[in-house]
């Protein structure tokens, strides 16, 4: 069992527990004979070993022998098969090799086409029909092509001769509509009683399907068999599957999409306001108001103030940003704004604060210490000043998450996986001084940036350097926590945007190293359009300068939360019969007709 491409491999070890009996047929394949009480929920344990670190993961699988809907068995035939009766007999003899599909659309044969073009196929749809009205029923069929229909108040055997008295319809050719004049037998049915059905379709080539309806008494209105009245064999109207198992395979080597902000927000308590337009009331402390991450308060300007209106901010240190957030409140700005960074104009464009996006996008990263903002005009009339001045740095144009549990992430020194925190797949890396992480990113045709996500904490943060292709790129201090997080009941904030590498060329490879300098550095994952690749020892040495070839620590396996998703690659094929089931734990998708709940312990 593989969790995802290039992730960790889990091998089946053993199965234990359960009230039924397991008979080993091959590695990971068991025949399961359920207990005599078919209504119970049987639970058993499946043990898997992570090939990366030999950790054992124990899963609890629960099996309830109840599923609403019809069970369809498809089987491809040879061209010599010409009658539906002959096809039905061949299917019964080869049922263990058929393709199983479950449908909750009544008594149907879902639209199907064989995997080999123009080959005949047969399908058996079977289960229990529970009428909700007593009366004389006449069944009618949409069928492509020939069909058989059996109905009995006792279990049908699948033997042509034994079940002959329960044959309701034997139709040739095809019908694309219900037809109450079809040559079918009428039958008296009792409300609430179980009636076992077998609906067989023979299709000579290509695609086909089938559906069952009925009329009651002298009515001419056809009622399609409702899904609520169709159950699996051995069920009754009081049974209901409350734990439907729906496989959700995920083959993407990344984890999914990141929904947090991809922008780094700076420590604005360091910012100094050097110049601003005249206020109508001097009561506001603009140095506090404009840098408090609160957009609710808008000061007023003196009426008649002429353009240009100027703000000048000293960041007190050089910061890197690529957009400027300038919101207004009830009075807005629609006019030209010039931005000057350390004496050089970096932007001059029309800015409209009435739109949802109140950013000035600079198009690329700029390093700046003193920023001047000149408002040159305003089509909206008297301008209400900004409620915030927020430089922001977007670390990546991608929202695809690559977690640090990736197999091709290499750790060295004081860098260990931990589950103490909120991390993708439940584990993240924590590093002390000297620890480093190295990885190679293969950007795809849309990839142009790499973002780093991790922890921030006022008391438990740290400092790390970033290297891109062996060249120092920047330093990050994770000890600053943005005020928007201050109400959280935690000492750390997780999965926060920390650093970005942008302006990269599409479809190129880049090696990145994160080297801890002091404190505690927590890394959760990366944002990139692409995937990680294996790197050589020489590449790792070149990037970190101190890699120890004997101390590589490969990232550990998925923890329990990820296994809950990866169980979709376990095969639980349960072959229904009156006596036993087969359960497979190796390859493919679950049969899904008995697997209704999966719990990880």
Secondary structure, 3 states (H helix, E strand, C coil): CECCCCCCEEEEEEEEECCCEEEEEECCEEEEECCCCCCCEEEEEEEEEECCCCCEEEEEEEEECCCECEEEEEEECCCCCCCHHHHHHHHHHCHHHCEEEEECCCCEEEEEECCCCCCCEEEEEEEEEECCCCEEEEEEEEEECEEEEEEECCCCCCCCCCCHHHEEEEECCEECCCCCCCCECEEEECCCCEEEEEEEEEECCCEEEEEEEEEECCCCCCEECCHHHEECCCCCCCCCCCCCCCCCCCCCCCCEECCCCCEEECCHHHCEEEECCCECCCCCCHHHHCCCCCCCCCCCECCCCCCCEEEEEEEEEEEEEEEEECCCCCCCCEEEEEEEECCEEEEEEEEECCCCCCEEEEEEEEEEEEEEEEECCCCCCCCCCCCCCEEEEECCCCCEEEECCCCCEEEECCEEEECCCCCHHHCEEEECCCCEEEEEEEECCCCCCEEEEEEECCCCCEEEEEEECCEEEEEEECCCCCHHHCCCCCCCEEEEEEEEECCCCCCCEEEEEEEEEEECEEEEEEECCEEEECCCHHHHHHHHCCCCCCCCEECCCCCHHHHHHHHHHCCCCCCCCCCCEEEECCCCCCCCCCEEEEEEC
